[in-house]
Amino acid sequence: MATLRKITKARTSRELERLVADDTERGWNVASRMNYISHDPRPYQMLLQFNTDNERVSL
C-alpha cells in the first residue's frame, strides 16, 4: 500500500501541537515543519504521513 498523507490544521500553535501529539500516538509521523498561512481560518498547518508498507493496518 501507499503512504497516506494528511494536513492537520489548527487555529493556534498549541492546538496544533496537541492534535499532532494525538495523531503520533495513533501511528502518524510528522512530515513537515509547522507552517503559518495568514489568510487561512486555521493558519497553523502541518503535514503528517502514515506508512502502511511495513505493517499490517486495518483502517
Predicted model as a PDB file, atoms N, CA, C, CB and O in Angstrom, pLDDT in the B-factor column:
MODEL        1                                                                  
ATOM      1  N   MET A   1       0.822  -1.197   0.000  1.00 61.00           N  
ATOM      2  CA  MET A   1       0.000   0.000   0.000  1.00 61.00           C  
ATOM      3  C   MET A   1       0.857   1.248   0.000  1.00 61.00           C  
ATOM      4  CB  MET A   1      -0.931   0.005   1.196  1.00 61.00           C  
ATOM      5  O   MET A   1       2.037   1.199   0.350  1.00 61.00           O  
ATOM      6  N   ALA A   2       0.284   2.338  -0.381  1.00 72.00           N  
ATOM      7  CA  ALA A   2       0.999   3.605  -0.454  1.00 72.00           C  
ATOM      8  C   ALA A   2       1.037   4.304   0.894  1.00 72.00           C  
ATOM      9  CB  ALA A   2       0.361   4.510  -1.488  1.00 72.00           C  
ATOM     10  O   ALA A   2       0.362   3.908   1.844  1.00 72.00           O  
ATOM     11  N   THR A   3       1.836   5.344   0.951  1.00 83.00           N  
ATOM     12  CA  THR A   3       1.921   6.179   2.140  1.00 83.00           C  
ATOM     13  C   THR A   3       0.718   7.117   2.169  1.00 83.00           C  
ATOM     14  CB  THR A   3       3.256   6.982   2.169  1.00 83.00           C  
ATOM     15  O   THR A   3       0.447   7.817   1.193  1.00 83.00           O  
ATOM     16  N   LEU A   4       0.008   7.127   3.275  1.00 91.00           N  
ATOM     17  CA  LEU A   4      -1.122   8.036   3.439  1.00 91.00           C  
ATOM     18  C   LEU A   4      -0.607   9.362   3.960  1.00 91.00           C  
ATOM     19  CB  LEU A   4      -2.192   7.442   4.397  1.00 91.00           C  
ATOM     20  O   LEU A   4       0.325   9.397   4.764  1.00 91.00           O  
ATOM     21  N   ARG A   5      -1.210  10.462   3.504  1.00 94.00           N  
ATOM     22  CA  ARG A   5      -0.809  11.796   3.953  1.00 94.00           C  
ATOM     23  C   ARG A   5      -2.043  12.588   4.340  1.00 94.00           C  
ATOM     24  CB  ARG A   5      -0.009  12.539   2.853  1.00 94.00           C  
ATOM     25  O   ARG A   5      -3.121  12.414   3.773  1.00 94.00           O  
ATOM     26  N   LYS A   6      -1.860  13.459   5.318  1.00 96.00           N  
ATOM     27  CA  LYS A   6      -2.940  14.375   5.689  1.00 96.00           C  
ATOM     28  C   LYS A   6      -2.347  15.659   6.237  1.00 96.00           C  
ATOM     29  CB  LYS A   6      -3.888  13.729   6.729  1.00 96.00           C  
ATOM     30  O   LYS A   6      -1.249  15.673   6.792  1.00 96.00           O  
ATOM     31  N   ILE A   7      -3.095  16.733   6.068  1.00 96.00           N  
ATOM     32  CA  ILE A   7      -2.698  18.034   6.594  1.00 96.00           C  
ATOM     33  C   ILE A   7      -3.563  18.305   7.816  1.00 96.00           C  
ATOM     34  CB  ILE A   7      -2.849  19.174   5.513  1.00 96.00           C  
ATOM     35  O   ILE A   7      -4.791  18.325   7.733  1.00 96.00           O  
ATOM     36  N   THR A   8      -2.907  18.511   8.946  1.00 97.00           N  
ATOM     37  CA  THR A   8      -3.605  18.855  10.184  1.00 97.00           C  
ATOM     38  C   THR A   8      -3.569  20.365  10.338  1.00 97.00           C  
ATOM     39  CB  THR A   8      -2.963  18.146  11.426  1.00 97.00           C  
ATOM     40  O   THR A   8      -2.508  20.981  10.232  1.00 97.00           O  
ATOM     41  N   LYS A   9      -4.740  20.966  10.591  1.00 97.00           N  
ATOM     42  CA  LYS A   9      -4.855  22.420  10.701  1.00 97.00           C  
ATOM     43  C   LYS A   9      -5.400  22.799  12.073  1.00 97.00           C  
ATOM     44  CB  LYS A   9      -5.762  22.984   9.586  1.00 97.00           C  
ATOM     45  O   LYS A   9      -6.164  22.047  12.678  1.00 97.00           O  
ATOM     46  N   ALA A  10      -4.997  23.980  12.559  1.00 97.00           N  
ATOM     47  CA  ALA A  10      -5.473  24.459  13.860  1.00 97.00           C  
ATOM     48  C   ALA A  10      -5.460  25.985  13.885  1.00 97.00           C  
ATOM     49  CB  ALA A  10      -4.601  23.890  15.011  1.00 97.00           C  
ATOM     50  O   ALA A  10      -4.803  26.633  13.071  1.00 97.00           O  
ATOM     51  N   ARG A  11      -6.198  26.535  14.834  1.00 97.00           N  
ATOM     52  CA  ARG A  11      -6.268  27.992  14.975  1.00 97.00           C  
ATOM     53  C   ARG A  11      -5.068  28.562  15.724  1.00 97.00           C  
ATOM     54  CB  ARG A  11      -7.546  28.382  15.694  1.00 97.00           C  
ATOM     55  O   ARG A  11      -4.667  29.699  15.475  1.00 97.00           O  
ATOM     56  N   THR A  12      -4.487  27.777  16.646  1.00 97.00           N  
ATOM     57  CA  THR A  12      -3.320  28.229  17.414  1.00 97.00           C  
ATOM     58  C   THR A  12      -2.220  27.181  17.336  1.00 97.00           C  
ATOM     59  CB  THR A  12      -3.701  28.508  18.895  1.00 97.00           C  
ATOM     60  O   THR A  12      -2.477  26.022  17.007  1.00 97.00           O  
ATOM     61  N   SER A  13      -0.998  27.591  17.638  1.00 96.00           N  
ATOM     62  CA  SER A  13       0.112  26.641  17.599  1.00 96.00           C  
ATOM     63  C   SER A  13      -0.020  25.585  18.697  1.00 96.00           C  
ATOM     64  CB  SER A  13       1.446  27.381  17.738  1.00 96.00           C  
ATOM     65  O   SER A  13       0.358  24.431  18.497  1.00 96.00           O  
ATOM     66  N   ARG A  14      -0.553  25.975  19.849  1.00 97.00           N  
ATOM     67  CA  ARG A  14      -0.761  24.990  20.934  1.00 97.00           C  
ATOM     68  C   ARG A  14      -1.776  23.938  20.542  1.00 97.00           C  
ATOM     69  CB  ARG A  14      -1.219  25.689  22.216  1.00 97.00           C  
ATOM     70  O   ARG A  14      -1.593  22.753  20.823  1.00 97.00           O  
ATOM     71  N   GLU A  15      -2.857  24.372  19.887  1.00 97.00           N  
ATOM     72  CA  GLU A  15      -3.879  23.428  19.436  1.00 97.00           C  
ATOM     73  C   GLU A  15      -3.280  22.458  18.421  1.00 97.00           C  
ATOM     74  CB  GLU A  15      -5.087  24.177  18.822  1.00 97.00           C  
ATOM     75  O   GLU A  15      -3.571  21.262  18.461  1.00 97.00           O  
ATOM     76  N   LEU A  16      -2.442  22.966  17.506  1.00 97.00           N  
ATOM     77  CA  LEU A  16      -1.798  22.106  16.517  1.00 97.00           C  
ATOM     78  C   LEU A  16      -0.870  21.104  17.191  1.00 97.00           C  
ATOM     79  CB  LEU A  16      -1.019  22.946  15.501  1.00 97.00           C  
ATOM     80  O   LEU A  16      -0.859  19.931  16.818  1.00 97.00           O  
ATOM     81  N   GLU A  17      -0.099  21.540  18.167  1.00 96.00           N  
ATOM     82  CA  GLU A  17       0.796  20.639  18.890  1.00 96.00           C  
ATOM     83  C   GLU A  17       0.006  19.522  19.570  1.00 96.00           C  
ATOM     84  CB  GLU A  17       1.618  21.418  19.930  1.00 96.00           C  
ATOM     85  O   GLU A  17       0.438  18.370  19.575  1.00 96.00           O  
ATOM     86  N   ARG A  18      -1.144  19.858  20.141  1.00 97.00           N  
ATOM     87  CA  ARG A  18      -1.984  18.851  20.796  1.00 97.00           C  
ATOM     88  C   ARG A  18      -2.538  17.856  19.779  1.00 97.00           C  
ATOM     89  CB  ARG A  18      -3.137  19.525  21.556  1.00 97.00           C  
ATOM     90  O   ARG A  18      -2.537  16.650  20.027  1.00 97.00           O  
ATOM     91  N   LEU A  19      -3.011  18.355  18.637  1.00 97.00           N  
ATOM     92  CA  LEU A  19      -3.553  17.481  17.599  1.00 97.00           C  
ATOM     93  C   LEU A  19      -2.474  16.553  17.030  1.00 97.00           C  
ATOM     94  CB  LEU A  19      -4.172  18.319  16.475  1.00 97.00           C  
ATOM     95  O   LEU A  19      -2.725  15.373  16.788  1.00 97.00           O  
ATOM     96  N   VAL A  20      -1.281  17.096  16.822  1.00 96.00           N  
ATOM     97  CA  VAL A  20      -0.178  16.289  16.290  1.00 96.00           C  
ATOM     98  C   VAL A  20       0.245  15.233  17.309  1.00 96.00           C  
ATOM     99  CB  VAL A  20       1.027  17.187  15.917  1.00 96.00           C  
ATOM    100  O   VAL A  20       0.558  14.105  16.928  1.00 96.00           O  
ATOM    101  N   ALA A  21       0.258  15.578  18.589  1.00 96.00           N  
ATOM    102  CA  ALA A  21       0.598  14.609  19.632  1.00 96.00           C  
ATOM    103  C   ALA A  21      -0.406  13.458  19.640  1.00 96.00           C  
ATOM    104  CB  ALA A  21       0.638  15.292  21.015  1.00 96.00           C  
ATOM    105  O   ALA A  21      -0.018  12.298  19.780  1.00 96.00           O  
ATOM    106  N   ASP A  22      -1.690  13.771  19.490  1.00 96.00           N  
ATOM    107  CA  ASP A  22      -2.718  12.725  19.422  1.00 96.00           C  
ATOM    108  C   ASP A  22      -2.515  11.831  18.207  1.00 96.00           C  
ATOM    109  CB  ASP A  22      -4.118  13.351  19.381  1.00 96.00           C  
ATOM    110  O   ASP A  22      -2.641  10.611  18.303  1.00 96.00           O  
ATOM    111  N   ASP A  23      -2.200  12.434  17.063  1.00 95.00           N  
ATOM    112  CA  ASP A  23      -2.011  11.653  15.841  1.00 95.00           C  
ATOM    113  C   ASP A  23      -0.759  10.789  15.897  1.00 95.00           C  
ATOM    114  CB  ASP A  23      -1.940  12.575  14.641  1.00 95.00           C  
ATOM    115  O   ASP A  23      -0.765   9.668  15.387  1.00 95.00           O  
ATOM    116  N   THR A  24       0.313  11.285  16.506  1.00 94.00           N  
ATOM    117  CA  THR A  24       1.532  10.481  16.588  1.00 94.00           C  
ATOM    118  C   THR A  24       1.322   9.267  17.489  1.00 94.00           C  
ATOM    119  CB  THR A  24       2.703  11.332  17.107  1.00 94.00           C  
ATOM    120  O   THR A  24       1.948   8.228  17.281  1.00 94.00           O  
ATOM    121  N   GLU A  25       0.455   9.386  18.479  1.00 94.00           N  
ATOM    122  CA  GLU A  25       0.122   8.220  19.301  1.00 94.00           C  
ATOM    123  C   GLU A  25      -0.620   7.167  18.494  1.00 94.00           C  
ATOM    124  CB  GLU A  25      -0.720   8.640  20.505  1.00 94.00           C  
ATOM    125  O   GLU A  25      -0.573   5.982  18.824  1.00 94.00           O  
ATOM    126  N   ARG A  26      -1.305   7.592  17.437  1.00 93.00           N  
ATOM    127  CA  ARG A  26      -2.062   6.677  16.579  1.00 93.00           C  
ATOM    128  C   ARG A  26      -1.230   6.136  15.421  1.00 93.00           C  
ATOM    129  CB  ARG A  26      -3.290   7.378  16.036  1.00 93.00           C  
ATOM    130  O   ARG A  26      -1.749   5.387  14.592  1.00 93.00           O  
ATOM    131  N   GLY A  27       0.061   6.502  15.345  1.00 91.00           N  
ATOM    132  CA  GLY A  27       0.933   5.952  14.320  1.00 91.00           C  
ATOM    133  C   GLY A  27       1.304   6.891  13.191  1.00 91.00           C  
ATOM    134  O   GLY A  27       2.046   6.496  12.293  1.00 91.00           O  
ATOM    135  N   TRP A  28       0.814   8.118  13.206  1.00 95.00           N  
ATOM    136  CA  TRP A  28       1.175   9.091  12.183  1.00 95.00           C  
ATOM    137  C   TRP A  28       2.552   9.657  12.481  1.00 95.00           C  
ATOM    138  CB  TRP A  28       0.130  10.222  12.101  1.00 95.00           C  
ATOM    139  O   TRP A  28       2.940   9.766  13.644  1.00 95.00           O  
ATOM    140  N   ASN A  29       3.299  10.020  11.434  1.00 95.00           N  
ATOM    141  CA  ASN A  29       4.624  10.615  11.572  1.00 95.00           C  
ATOM    142  C   ASN A  29       4.612  12.025  11.001  1.00 95.00           C  
ATOM    143  CB  ASN A  29       5.694   9.749  10.865  1.00 95.00           C  
ATOM    144  O   ASN A  29       3.957  12.284   9.991  1.00 95.00           O  
ATOM    145  N   VAL A  30       5.325  12.928  11.637  1.00 96.00           N  
ATOM    146  CA  VAL A  30       5.412  14.311  11.166  1.00 96.00           C  
ATOM    147  C   VAL A  30       6.287  14.334   9.911  1.00 96.00           C  
ATOM    148  CB  VAL A  30       5.993  15.262  12.281  1.00 96.00           C  
ATOM    149  O   VAL A  30       7.393  13.794   9.908  1.00 96.00           O  
ATOM    150  N   ALA A  31       5.779  14.969   8.837  1.00 95.00           N  
ATOM    151  CA  ALA A  31       6.498  15.002   7.565  1.00 95.00           C  
ATOM    152  C   ALA A  31       6.935  16.411   7.168  1.00 95.00           C  
ATOM    153  CB  ALA A  31       5.635  14.416   6.476  1.00 95.00           C  
ATOM    154  O   ALA A  31       7.620  16.579   6.159  1.00 95.00           O  
ATOM    155  N   SER A  32       6.551  17.419   7.940  1.00 96.00           N  
ATOM    156  CA  SER A  32       6.962  18.787   7.624  1.00 96.00           C  
ATOM    157  C   SER A  32       7.029  19.597   8.915  1.00 96.00           C  
ATOM    158  CB  SER A  32       5.982  19.448   6.606  1.00 96.00           C  
ATOM    159  O   SER A  32       6.581  19.160   9.975  1.00 96.00           O  
ATOM    160  N   ARG A  33       7.595  20.774   8.789  1.00 96.00           N  
ATOM    161  CA  ARG A  33       7.606  21.675   9.938  1.00 96.00           C  
ATOM    162  C   ARG A  33       6.274  22.415   9.986  1.00 96.00           C  
ATOM    163  CB  ARG A  33       8.802  22.680   9.861  1.00 96.00           C  
ATOM    164  O   ARG A  33       5.486  22.335   9.043  1.00 96.00           O  
ATOM    165  N   MET A  34       6.023  23.119  11.057  1.00 95.00           N  
ATOM    166  CA  MET A  34       4.779  23.873  11.204  1.00 95.00           C  
ATOM    167  C   MET A  34       4.787  25.049  10.227  1.00 95.00           C  
ATOM    168  CB  MET A  34       4.598  24.373  12.673  1.00 95.00           C  
ATOM    169  O   MET A  34       5.756  25.805  10.159  1.00 95.00           O  
ATOM    170  N   ASN A  35       3.699  25.194   9.476  1.00 96.00           N  
ATOM    171  CA  ASN A  35       3.551  26.302   8.536  1.00 96.00           C  
ATOM    172  C   ASN A  35       2.475  27.251   9.038  1.00 96.00           C  
ATOM    173  CB  ASN A  35       3.205  25.785   7.118  1.00 96.00           C  
ATOM    174  O   ASN A  35       1.501  26.834   9.664  1.00 96.00           O  
ATOM    175  N   TYR A  36       2.668  28.537   8.751  1.00 96.00           N  
ATOM    176  CA  TYR A  36       1.678  29.553   9.102  1.00 96.00           C  
ATOM    177  C   TYR A  36       1.217  30.225   7.818  1.00 96.00           C  
ATOM    178  CB  TYR A  36       2.262  30.602  10.110  1.00 96.00           C  
ATOM    179  O   TYR A  36       2.016  30.831   7.104  1.00 96.00           O  
ATOM    180  N   ILE A  37      -0.082  30.116   7.526  1.00 95.00           N  
ATOM    181  CA  ILE A  37      -0.667  30.725   6.341  1.00 95.00           C  
ATOM    182  C   ILE A  37      -1.672  31.760   6.831  1.00 95.00           C  
ATOM    183  CB  ILE A  37      -1.344  29.650   5.397  1.00 95.00           C  
ATOM    184  O   ILE A  37      -2.750  31.405   7.308  1.00 95.00           O  
ATOM    185  N   SER A  38      -1.328  33.021   6.717  1.00 94.00           N  
ATOM    186  CA  SER A  38      -2.077  34.089   7.383  1.00 94.00           C  
ATOM    187  C   SER A  38      -3.508  34.259   6.879  1.00 94.00           C  
ATOM    188  CB  SER A  38      -1.350  35.379   7.215  1.00 94.00           C  
ATOM    189  O   SER A  38      -4.363  34.678   7.659  1.00 94.00           O  
ATOM    190  N   HIS A  39      -3.807  33.960   5.638  1.00 95.00           N  
ATOM    191  CA  HIS A  39      -5.152  34.185   5.108  1.00 95.00           C  
ATOM    192  C   HIS A  39      -6.093  33.001   5.323  1.00 95.00           C  
ATOM    193  CB  HIS A  39      -5.070  34.493   3.640  1.00 95.00           C  
ATOM    194  O   HIS A  39      -7.249  33.061   4.904  1.00 95.00           O  
ATOM    195  N   ASP A  40      -5.636  31.945   5.954  1.00 94.00           N  
ATOM    196  CA  ASP A  40      -6.465  30.765   6.203  1.00 94.00           C  
ATOM    197  C   ASP A  40      -7.153  30.884   7.564  1.00 94.00           C  
ATOM    198  CB  ASP A  40      -5.611  29.472   6.139  1.00 94.00           C  
ATOM    199  O   ASP A  40      -6.547  31.408   8.499  1.00 94.00           O  
ATOM    200  N   PRO A  41      -8.410  30.412   7.711  1.00 95.00           N  
ATOM    201  CA  PRO A  41      -9.088  30.481   9.017  1.00 95.00           C  
ATOM    202  C   PRO A  41      -8.400  29.631  10.094  1.00 95.00           C  
ATOM    203  CB  PRO A  41     -10.536  30.030   8.868  1.00 95.00           C  
ATOM    204  O   PRO A  41      -8.493  29.942  11.281  1.00 95.00           O  
ATOM    205  N   ARG A  42      -7.713  28.564   9.682  1.00 96.00           N  
ATOM    206  CA  ARG A  42      -6.894  27.761  10.604  1.00 96.00           C  
ATOM    207  C   ARG A  42      -5.458  27.828  10.088  1.00 96.00           C  
ATOM    208  CB  ARG A  42      -7.410  26.251  10.702  1.00 96.00           C  
ATOM    209  O   ARG A  42      -5.016  26.938   9.362  1.00 96.00           O  
ATOM    210  N   PRO A  43      -4.730  28.883  10.462  1.00 97.00           N  
ATOM    211  CA  PRO A  43      -3.461  29.196   9.802  1.00 97.00           C  
ATOM    212  C   PRO A  43      -2.286  28.283  10.145  1.00 97.00           C  
ATOM    213  CB  PRO A  43      -3.088  30.573  10.131  1.00 97.00           C  
ATOM    214  O   PRO A  43      -1.326  28.222   9.378  1.00 97.00           O  
ATOM    215  N   TYR A  44      -2.330  27.583  11.257  1.00 97.00           N  
ATOM    216  CA  TYR A  44      -1.217  26.703  11.630  1.00 97.00           C  
ATOM    217  C   TYR A  44      -1.460  25.326  11.028  1.00 97.00           C  
ATOM    218  CB  TYR A  44      -1.060  26.610  13.185  1.00 97.00           C  
ATOM    219  O   TYR A  44      -2.489  24.699  11.283  1.00 97.00           O  
ATOM    220  N   GLN A  45      -0.495  24.856  10.216  1.00 97.00           N  
ATOM    221  CA  GLN A  45      -0.682  23.604   9.500  1.00 97.00           C  
ATOM    222  C   GLN A  45       0.587  22.762   9.537  1.00 97.00           C  
ATOM    223  CB  GLN A  45      -1.096  23.874   8.055  1.00 97.00           C  
ATOM    224  O   GLN A  45       1.702  23.279   9.604  1.00 97.00           O  
ATOM    225  N   MET A  46       0.377  21.427   9.489  1.00 97.00           N  
ATOM    226  CA  MET A  46       1.496  20.501   9.479  1.00 97.00           C  
ATOM    227  C   MET A  46       1.105  19.258   8.682  1.00 97.00           C  
ATOM    228  CB  MET A  46       1.921  20.125  10.925  1.00 97.00           C  
ATOM    229  O   MET A  46      -0.017  18.766   8.798  1.00 97.00           O  
ATOM    230  N   LEU A  47       2.032  18.760   7.879  1.00 97.00           N  
ATOM    231  CA  LEU A  47       1.798  17.565   7.082  1.00 97.00           C  
ATOM    232  C   LEU A  47       2.205  16.334   7.885  1.00 97.00           C  
ATOM    233  CB  LEU A  47       2.576  17.633   5.743  1.00 97.00           C  
ATOM    234  O   LEU A  47       3.277  16.304   8.489  1.00 97.00           O  
ATOM    235  N   LEU A  48       1.333  15.308   7.887  1.00 96.00           N  
ATOM    236  CA  LEU A  48       1.602  14.050   8.567  1.00 96.00           C  
ATOM    237  C   LEU A  48       1.535  12.905   7.565  1.00 96.00           C  
ATOM    238  CB  LEU A  48       0.603  13.825   9.724  1.00 96.00           C  
ATOM    239  O   LEU A  48       0.782  12.976   6.593  1.00 96.00           O  
ATOM    240  N   GLN A  49       2.316  11.849   7.793  1.00 96.00           N  
ATOM    241  CA  GLN A  49       2.337  10.663   6.939  1.00 96.00           C  
ATOM    242  C   GLN A  49       2.053   9.429   7.771  1.00 96.00           C  
ATOM    243  CB  GLN A  49       3.690  10.525   6.216  1.00 96.00           C  
ATOM    244  O   GLN A  49       2.373   9.361   8.958  1.00 96.00           O  
ATOM    245  N   PHE A  50       1.440   8.452   7.109  1.00 93.00           N  
ATOM    246  CA  PHE A  50       1.213   7.159   7.737  1.00 93.00           C  
ATOM    247  C   PHE A  50       1.705   6.112   6.763  1.00 93.00           C  
ATOM    248  CB  PHE A  50      -0.300   6.940   8.111  1.00 93.00           C  
ATOM    249  O   PHE A  50       1.127   5.938   5.690  1.00 93.00           O  
ATOM    250  N   ASN A  51       2.776   5.408   7.127  1.00 78.00           N  
ATOM    251  CA  ASN A  51       3.360   4.413   6.241  1.00 78.00           C  
ATOM    252  C   ASN A  51       2.691   3.075   6.478  1.00 78.00           C  
ATOM    253  CB  ASN A  51       4.881   4.306   6.452  1.00 78.00           C  
ATOM    254  O   ASN A  51       2.802   2.505   7.563  1.00 78.00           O  
ATOM    255  N   THR A  52       1.993   2.567   5.462  1.00 73.00           N  
ATOM    256  CA  THR A  52       1.281   1.293   5.583  1.00 73.00           C  
ATOM    257  C   THR A  52       2.046   0.136   4.954  1.00 73.00           C  
ATOM    258  CB  THR A  52      -0.085   1.403   4.943  1.00 73.00           C  
ATOM    259  O   THR A  52       1.557  -0.994   4.957  1.00 73.00           O  
ATOM    260  N   ASP A  53       3.245   0.394   4.411  1.00 66.00           N  
ATOM    261  CA  ASP A  53       4.016  -0.671   3.755  1.00 66.00           C  
ATOM    262  C   ASP A  53       4.614  -1.659   4.746  1.00 66.00           C  
ATOM    263  CB  ASP A  53       5.123  -0.067   2.921  1.00 66.00           C  
ATOM    264  O   ASP A  53       4.664  -2.855   4.458  1.00 66.00           O  
ATOM    265  N   ASN A  54       5.061  -1.202   5.884  1.00 59.00           N  
ATOM    266  CA  ASN A  54       5.835  -2.044   6.803  1.00 59.00           C  
ATOM    267  C   ASN A  54       4.982  -2.858   7.774  1.00 59.00           C  
ATOM    268  CB  ASN A  54       6.777  -1.187   7.586  1.00 59.00           C  
ATOM    269  O   ASN A  54       5.454  -3.852   8.325  1.00 59.00           O  
ATOM    270  N   GLU A  55       3.765  -2.457   7.983  1.00 57.00           N  
ATOM    271  CA  GLU A  55       2.971  -3.156   8.971  1.00 57.00           C  
ATOM    272  C   GLU A  55       1.547  -3.358   8.456  1.00 57.00           C  
ATOM    273  CB  GLU A  55       2.964  -2.386  10.297  1.00 57.00           C  
ATOM    274  O   GLU A  55       1.080  -2.630   7.580  1.00 57.00           O  
ATOM    275  N   ARG A  56       0.890  -4.328   8.997  1.00 58.00           N  
ATOM    276  CA  ARG A  56      -0.479  -4.616   8.588  1.00 58.00           C  
ATOM    277  C   ARG A  56      -1.412  -3.730   9.401  1.00 58.00           C  
ATOM    278  CB  ARG A  56      -0.827  -6.129   8.778  1.00 58.00           C  
ATOM    279  O   ARG A  56      -1.438  -3.797  10.630  1.00 58.00           O  
ATOM    280  N   VAL A  57      -2.173  -2.903   8.700  1.00 53.00           N  
ATOM    281  CA  VAL A  57      -3.021  -1.920   9.359  1.00 53.00           C  
ATOM    282  C   VAL A  57      -4.449  -2.086   8.858  1.00 53.00           C  
ATOM    283  CB  VAL A  57      -2.506  -0.475   9.104  1.00 53.00           C  
ATOM    284  O   VAL A  57      -4.679  -2.209   7.655  1.00 53.00           O  
ATOM    285  N   SER A  58      -5.401  -2.091   9.775  1.00 57.00           N  
ATOM    286  CA  SER A  58      -6.808  -2.097   9.369  1.00 57.00           C  
ATOM    287  C   SER A  58      -7.354  -0.690   9.543  1.00 57.00           C  
ATOM    288  CB  SER A  58      -7.643  -3.133  10.201  1.00 57.00           C  
ATOM    289  O   SER A  58      -7.345  -0.138  10.643  1.00 57.00           O  
ATOM    290  N   LEU A  59      -7.822  -0.127   8.463  1.00 59.00           N  
ATOM    291  CA  LEU A  59      -8.306   1.253   8.502  1.00 59.00           C  
ATOM    292  C   LEU A  59      -9.770   1.287   8.707  1.00 59.00           C  
ATOM    293  CB  LEU A  59      -7.955   1.994   7.246  1.00 59.00           C  
ATOM    294  O   LEU A  59     -10.361   2.365   8.768  1.00 59.00           O  
TER     295      LEU A  59                                                      
ENDMDL                                                                          
END                                                                             
